[in-house]
Amino acid sequence: MYSSFPRELIWRLASTIALFMMLAAPGTASAEEERAQFVIGEQHVVQSEILGAERSVWIRVPASYASSKDYRRYPVLYVLDGNLFFHPFTGVVRQLSTDVTPLIPEMIVVGIDSLDRLNDSTPTQSLIGPDGKDSPVWQASGGAEMFQHFLEAELIPYVDREFSTSDYRILAGYSLTGLPVAHNLLTRPDVFDSHIVLDGSIWWDQFYILDLAHQSIAEETFNHNQLVVVTTEQRYPAPYITVEAGGRELVNLLHDAAPTGLRISHIELEKETHHNLATIGLYRALPQVFEGHMITLDQLYARPDEIEPKFDALSARLGTRIAPPEGVLNFFGYQFLRNLPEQEPDKAILYFSMNTRSYPRSPNAWASLGQAYQDTGQIGEAYRAFSEALRLDPNNRKASEGLAGISPEG
């Protein structure tokens, strides 16, 4: 009976009804597009001449980055298997680096997607699997040297060019991608400062890495390098997987050799298995890398004069400058200046002054110090601090308001 209607008319009628239903529906596509999104990072594509392919990486910057990138440099954590671990690992970094007693500094996280995981991870070509038997599944192995050349010559320069990075770099990998982390330390110890091996496949090619370690100890020079190896007490039942992962053996070898310039840490997890330890392993490993970063509550409230020497010692151990967290110092400055029941302006000035020494190009650090001086009647000092804030940022509102009505002479 519908054959008497022109097909075009039927199509138009159907389209009109569909459009009406879409507009009338409470959950329309346009409404969904307007919803706020929680973005944890952004994708970058690096064209690699070394690998002859595009490589996708995911990059997350800290919450303070937008306001501080002009005067702060951030350490960088490079994560292999970025397609698997970028999401959980960025959460670990954020949790450990926030609040008033952070265990690690804020850092940039770079997650490197695995395009050819087997080839990129294995430093030698081998057919022997974790069951001790030959298998063609391992045929495509042996490309780790080329992949690490890509990291050093193309990816790191790209990240350093595009972001405000410090010279401190960490490389982390899990299971098979933990293997190139150990290989990188033993062959290129100057590229990354810290290496985190999360139950890495040290068993590869009849424990090739252990032989390489013997050789590297004699030939390579370590300088403020760190290796953190995370393993598990859980074992596979025989006869399914017959070899140990090898992390303990690597740690024992290096501990016995005690090479100068290399700090070795071993974390053994009790309940986690190889398959679920990556995230908790990183959560445990990063504070080990930055051991000494956390400021105790006693220091924050009663002995703030110990904070700068604490970070001087940490910086000396790491071989790079690690400053006290700017937000923490600013928070406690205002706590003692205005917020605590018993105000202690001398401590407030100590905190704000510490911030100007740690972040001399921070307009907010100087403006906050200016307010502390102004509140305590030191007008000449307030004028100089506010003026420095405005020199760094002519639009700094706090400094502009503070300067209104005061003179250099007080």
Buried (B, 14 or more C-beta within 10 A) or exposed (E): EEEEEEEEEEEEEEEEEEEEEEEEEEEEEEEEEEEEEEEEBEEBEBEBEBBEEEBBBBBBBBEBBEEBBEBBBBBBBBBBBBBBBBBBBBBBBBEBBBEEBBBBBBBBBBBBBBBEBBBBBBBBEBEBBBEEEEEEEBEEBBBBBBBBBBBBEBBBEBBBEEBBBBEBBBBBBBBBBBBBBBBBBBBBBEBBBBBBBBBBBBBBBEBBBBEBBEEBBEEBEBEBBBBBBBBBEBEBEEEEBEBBBBBBBBBEBBEEBEBEEBBBBBBEBEEBEBEEBBBBBBBBBBBBBBBBBBBEEEBBBEEBEBBBEBBEEBBEBBBBBBBBBBBBBBBBBBBBBEEBEEBBBEBBBBBBBBBBEBBEBBBBBBBBBBBBBBBBEBBEBBBBBBBBBBEBBEEBEBBBEBBEEBEEEE
